[in-house]
Amino acid sequence: MDSTATTPFSTLIRTASHEQHTEAESSTFMSDMLGGRLGVDAYTRYTEQLWFVYRALEDGARTLGEDPVAGPFIRPELMRTAELERDLAHLRGKKWREGLEPLPATAAYAARVAECTGDWPAGYVAHHYTRYLGDLSGGQIIRGTAEKTWGFARKGDGVRFYVFEQIPNPAAFKREYRELLDAVNADDLEKQRIVDECKRAFALNTAVFHELGAVFPLSA
């Protein structure tokens, strides 16, 4: 626990979750998708799962704006639900909501986000961090792959989820975000709980990838 007193929290949370982060990024499904070895149907199904998770995140954001711990992280320029819905309309058509169901792992992930929203705002911060900073970083690799592999217009319909039009300088924004983490209104014990929840968030995300991998096994 002493490290929390001497190490910036943004560094602590990044390094503590590195193993889980790597596992998520290197999942078979994500590797196959980033390698351009899966069809657009796999990308569509992945985008569908994101919608359930971000709806939970952003429904929560509406209730946490004044919270002393989570409130500083609620930034409208990060919100992704509207962009996801535009992408899904492009991918699935105007009636994209029909038949849309979360995978079991996705439902568990969204339920955990909602649970933190209602009972533990500091835990919500862990999920906020793992999702949005990932979108601003590795998410751009997914966008580039999607544009190249399936022919989406650059930063256009189908990949708008990854386009943060209100964040012209992502590097500067991420620095500001890390400063928010370093200033988080939590004691050392609570910070450790946030780190543990961050690891849980990555595990929940990895479980979604595993289930997507079962749905879309790479043909021999």
Buried (B, 14 or more C-beta within 10 A) or exposed (E): EEEBEEBBBBEBBBEBBEEBBEBBBEBBBBBBBBEEEBEBEBBBBBBBBBBBBBBBBBBBBEBBEEBEBBBBBBBEEBBBBEBBBBBBBBBBEEEBEEEEEBBEBBBBBBBBBBBBBEEBBBBBBBBBBBBBBBBBEBBBEBBBBBBEBBEBEEEEEBBBBBBBEEBEEBEEBBEEBBEBBBEBBBEEEBBBBBBBBBBBBBBBBBBBBEBBBEEBEBEE
